[in-house]
Amino acid sequence: MTPKEKAKELVDKYYGLVNHPTPNWKFKAKECALIAVDEIIKSNPTYPWAKDVGAKAQGLYENVIFPTNYWRDVKSEILQL
């Protein structure tokens, strides 16, 4: 799933939770998604074992070993929504 697709998916999920007759529903849904992504980034997930299983050769190195790069891209896409 691309960062753009993941950003939309997260905001849509949170929209379902905050979908009340309020003028700032979109802002609230984005804020919830940003909080979730920030928590993932702060947890700093890394998978150094992936280096040993050939992830680099398959072109997956950056997002497998350093998934925070992916989540930073998702955050950027959420901000653009």
N, C-alpha and C positions, 0 to 999 in steps of 0.2 A: 504494500500500500504506500503510495507516495505521501510525503509530508502534507501536501495540499489536501489530499483525500482524507487523511487522518484528522487534520484540523477541522474540516467540515463535519466529519463524523462525530467528533467530540462536542463541538458546539451544538450540533443537532440533538445529541443525547441530553445535554444540559438544558437545551431549550425545552425539551419535553418535561423537565422537572420544574422549570420556572415559568412555564407557559400560563401566565395569569394576565388578566386584562390590565396591563401596565405599559406605559409608553417606553420603558427602558428594558424590555424583555431581552432584546438582542445583546445589550451591554451586559446584563446579568449572566446570560449563557456564556458569553465570551470570557467573562471574569472567572467563572467556575472552571472552564476549560483551561485557562491560563494557570490557575492555582494547581490543578492536577498535573499539568506539564511541568511546572516549576518544581513540584515535589519529586517528580521522576528525575529531573535534571539534578536536583540537590542530592538524590540518593547515589548519583554518579555510578550508574551501572557500567561495568566493563566485563568483557569476557575474553581474558587473555588466552584461554585454552583454544579459542577459535583460530588463533594463529597457527596452532599445531595441526589443525584438521584441514588446512588448505583453503581457508576462507579468502586469503589474499589472492590466490591463483584464480579463484572464481569471481573476482571483482567485488567481493562483499566486505573486504577488509575494514573499511571505515565504519560502516553501519553495524557490523557484527562485533567488532572489538571495542568500538567507542560509540555505542548507541546514543550517547548524549548529543552527538552531532545531528542525528536524525531528529531528536526531540527539540533541539534548538531550531531546526528548520520548521518543525510543526508549530512551535511558538510563533515564529515569524509569520507563518501563514495565517494563524489565528488572528494576529494583530492586523492583518490585511483584510480580513473579512468585514 
